[in-house]
Amino acid sequence: MQCGFFHTPYNKPYRTAKQMFDWSLDLAQVTDKAGYADFVIGEHSTLAWENIPAPEIVIGAAAAVTENIRFAPMAHLLPYHNPATLAIQIGWLSQVLEGRYFLGVAPGGHHTDAILHGFEGIGPLQEQMFEALELMEKVWAREPFMEKGKFFQAGFPGPDTMPEYHVEIADNGPWGGRDNLEIKVTGLSKNSSSLKWAGERDYSPISFFGGHEVMKSHWDTWAAAAGGKGFNVDPNRFAVTRDIFIADTDEEAKRRAIASGLGDSWRNYLFPIYKKFNLFGGIIADSGVDIDSSQVDMDFLAEHVWLCGSPETVQRKIERMVEHVGPFGQLIVNSHDNIDNPEPYFESLQRLAQEVVPKIKM
């Protein structure tokens, strides 16, 4: 099992862009040195709690101060980009990173970002994502075409499109060719249609954890779709995101977690979202505690939702997840704002990769 890091970034809304940029580079260096495999960065244009609108800028800077860790936008929100332009930028950046890059794609799930880009809601975005990526794939193929779709248009030049003079066409395709560019897609809801689409196209799945039943449905949905198309259905391609905090003892981990940016994010941002969209159901069912979502508090989160505790306790919690869902290839830590007190958080990240994950029995 590998460790990954999801830099949403769940930052405090008053942070400046410079603070978040510097914090992002600090986190990239800490996770790289700890042995994390991947570092992925969210893309949001209007959300004060998730404010990185240009993940590719962070990726370029972080690549220069790290050695081994891979980077990805997670995800580029395809309906908000010109697909031809984005395809070239992605290919060029993957060449700059020489293999330490992969791509996350998504339609966009926040109404405020949709409104900024001229959409009244998020309903039509998935169809636009599908069309955008089809055009991007054609650009990466580097074969002449010209196409006007329902939402976008794109093309690629060839000798017959400019017969009057010769132009040397730049190769801004993905590093090592298109087959070398891994694409990943996230799933949130049970039986996610996005993960079905990903499986049918051989893109890798990431599960936003909503309980064991939801996570299992993510694997089953993706595996059935990928297997039906003859693709490699390997559990090592499956990743899951979790909130994680580790310290010497369960009590110390709980105290630190609740006092940290993890606690702040849940108290002030995630609680209302989870309650509004009924996302606690699967997590409560996993806990075996007879409560409803209105009774969920910080103690419940630390004990039953977060992977929080001593290294031994967190190991048991991960192994319990494996028992219920099956094996998976990467455990991705959700990022939280600990700029004001980073050391306990850095310690937790290091201990996960060096003390816990190597001992997991799959």
Salt bridges, closest charged atoms under 4 A:
ASP22 OD2 - LYS18 NZ 2.68
ASP38 OD1 - ARG70 NE 2.83
ASP38 OD2 - LYS184 NZ 3.73
GLU43 OE1 - HIS76 ND1 2.68
GLU43 OE2 - HIS81 NE2 3.04
GLU50 OE1 - HIS44 NE2 3.31
GLU127 OE2 - LYS150 NZ 3.22
GLU137 OE1 - ARG178 NE 2.65
GLU147 OE1 - LYS138 NZ 2.25
GLU168 OE1 - HIS166 NE2 3.29
ASP171 OD1 - ARG142 NH1 3.84
GLU182 OE1 - ARG70 NH2 3.11
GLU200 OE2 - LYS196 NZ 2.59
GLU200 OE1 - ARG201 NH1 3.42
ASP202 OD1 - ARG237 NH1 2.84
GLU213 OE2 - LYS190 NZ 2.43
ASP220 OD1 - LYS216 NZ 2.99
ASP243 OD1 - HIS336 NE2 2.75
ASP248 OD1 - ARG351 NH1 2.72
GLU252 OE2 - ARG255 NH2 2.65
GLU252 OE2 - ARG256 NE 2.81
ASP264 OD2 - LYS12 NZ 3.31
ASP264 OD1 - ARG267 NH2 2.86
ASP286 OD1 - HIS212 ND1 3.44
ASP299 OD1 - LYS254 NZ 3.25
GLU303 OE2 - LYS254 NZ 2.95
GLU303 OE1 - HIS304 NE2 3.98
ASP337 OD2 - ARG15 NE 2.80
ASP340 OD2 - ARG15 NH2 3.00
GLU347 OE1 - ARG256 NH1 3.14
GLU347 OE2 - ARG351 NH1 2.99
GLU355 OE2 - ARG351 NE 3.09
